[in-house]
Amino acid sequence: MIENTEAVDIAIVGAGPLGMALALALERGPSIALIDSRARGAWADDPRALALAHGSRQLLERLGAWNSEAATLIREIHVSQRGGFGRTRIAADDYGTPALGYVMRYRDLADALAARVPAASLFAPCSVEAIETGEESATLTLAHEGATRSLRAKLVVHAEGMPAAGPEVRVRDYQQQAIVAEVRTRLPHGHRAWERFTPDGPLALLPLGESYAVVFTVPSDKAASLLALGDDDFLATLQAQFGKRLEFVASGPRASFPLTLRLRAQLTGPRQVWIGNSAQTLHPVSGQGFNLGLRDAWQLAAGLLDRPDPGAPATLAGYARGRRIDRRGSVAFTDSLVRIFSNDLPPLRVARGLGLLAVDLCPPLRHFVARRMIWGARAWL
């Protein structure tokens, strides 16, 4: 725990997986304060599962924070639409990688990163009460261990939360909620993931251990009733939406969260920068959100190392320019999938089927989609 600290080079607000990854990427460079509003280990009961692209594994390995024992491989993804023709299959063997991606519980990833973060860099639990920016630094007012204290930093990195509504933030409410749960099937998953587009929204099944992590997208007005169902009725509803390719036999506890697109117009401000969910929150379709945020952190760290003033306007402007293609591409990709596939209009159903067939039958198009899922709009490695 840091005590009596008055100044650091970089203050990272948010010590979840993304904030910790940034701190590790910067560990041989500037001095850092890692600020977390929660106590360490608060993620122990977090039920979420994360879809990590193979490119994210490569970044985490460079940080010494890859937990291979907690990761379940995705070797193949099967994409289809309910009530219509067309499907495509993407396989890791086509890209020379052991997997297209991996599924890991949030808590396991957080534990792997926390084991590498020096305790001397951490304020936790500690809340940020105010931030005042000046020409040469920013001053943070912190509530820490029952006292108020000030911390001066050349740069403040926002790495938690989501963009608050305002003139700088574009918001699209999808009028959907994601029901998340772990379910068992009669036969083993064989490291295959499923993305099934239905009129209600995307339905994803991600292999996790011996089970599947389910992300079941439904209109907001249906979410409460699905959460209230008994396990048998929930599995029957899931079966009806997914179809007969798998047989669901057991379900764990369920939770839900609303789905919106929130996009900050500017990634940087005077002595401040926003990364990950604080810069953009995406629909979970295709699992792009955390992977995009990790690439934010990696590129930001690369631009800050060996810089005497990490908050200099030119440095921050360079970061924002460098993230433009990857960020815009990921946002457009996920938003387009949701808007095109979350309806049941017959002309669009036919067009979607033709599109899925085109991806399946045209290797260059399929490779473009796969590489975007694995490495983003640009290959960093």
Protein Blocks (a to p, Z undefined) as FASTA:
>chain_A
ZZhiabdfbdcehjafklmmmmmmmmmmccdddddfbdehklmmpcbdcdddfklmmmmm
mnopacfklpccdfbdcdddehiaciddddfklnopabfbdcddfklmmmmmmmmmcfkl
pccddddfbdcddfkbccddddeehiacddddfbdcdfedjddedfkbccddehiacddd
ddddfbdfklpacddddfkbccddddehjbccddddddfklmmmmmmpcfklmmmmmmmm
nommbccfbdcddddddddddddfblbdehiacehjlloccdfehplmmmmmmmmmmmmm
mmmgopablmbfklmmmmmmmmmmmmmmmmmmmmmmmmmmnccbfklmmmmmmmmmmmmm
mmklmmmmmmmmmnojbdfZZ
